[in-house]
């Protein structure tokens, strides 16, 4: 197991290098001028020359790339052109919101998608099967931004004033606050990596509220994430439901399923213990792949629902040609995607004993 993990980590190094190179190159061939995007169209040539020298954009592209590699090898992801803020600080500030949103969206997709696929496979060609697959196909076809605006219109406008009304944007309601961990635990003097870790955790309002018993903040932050999580999780839900149905149908026609039924086992036991357990491997693979889809879809979702997460930050950075932010956040997303794929590969051995990790 250890050899497998080490080998996968070593294989990930050239993959990360390729991602860093592609993002670096693509960011610089995008149309637009970072100086004009930051200082405005009235910026003078002298101001732009000073701006370009300040951020090292006057150097040849290969030199810029070499400098960037040296910086990230030391843990320095650069400084935002727009805000003059360290990219590392921006990641600590914005990434928790995206993690929280993506986690809730994934939980929603799994909690609804797998049962939907099971019902559809068990009731094959029935009304339940057709209805489930029609719902899955619609969910897969509707763009995230269309679904997001639709949900916001229904639950924030049409249902306003009712118990079903939900906030259409933002992270917390006006007047509601979630105190950070360092403040609740009187650790304001704490510095270094420990402070950064606590600040990172504090950016996830739901677990922070749960740990510190801030119930008003817990309920309010959860209500604000319901609509974006549903909008973001609908496409993964549809994919998981379809794969679960297909994989379960393949397994339920095998000989050992007929043997289990011939022994007189209850149908629910045959379906769950013998059928789903052996059909779950492709579903696990798909769930792992959906993490990348969730992080990509978060760009649109966070923009629609005005959430200050990775997606919204990257969107604003692309508009402003903020190279350091684009590169830094893309690198973090790539690292997360590779880590999730590694975890999925390791889980194979536990889900299906026939899979050996060598």
Secondary structure by P-SEA (a helix, b strand, c coil): caaaaaaaaaaaaaaaaaaaaaaaaaaaacccccccccccccccaaaaaaaaaaacccccaaaaaaaaaaaaaaccccccccccccaaaaaaacaaaaaaaaaaaaaaaaacaaaaaaaaaaacccaaaaaaaaaaaaaacccaaaaaaaaaaaaccccccccccccccccccccbbbbcccccccccccccaaaaaaaaaaaaaaaaaaaacaaaaaaaaaaaaaaaaaaaaaaaaaaaaaaaaaaaaaaaacaaaaaaaaaccccccccccccccccaaaaaaaaaaaaaaaaaaaaaaaaaaccccaaaaaaaaaaacaaaaaaaaaaaaaaaaaaaaaaaaaaccccccccccc
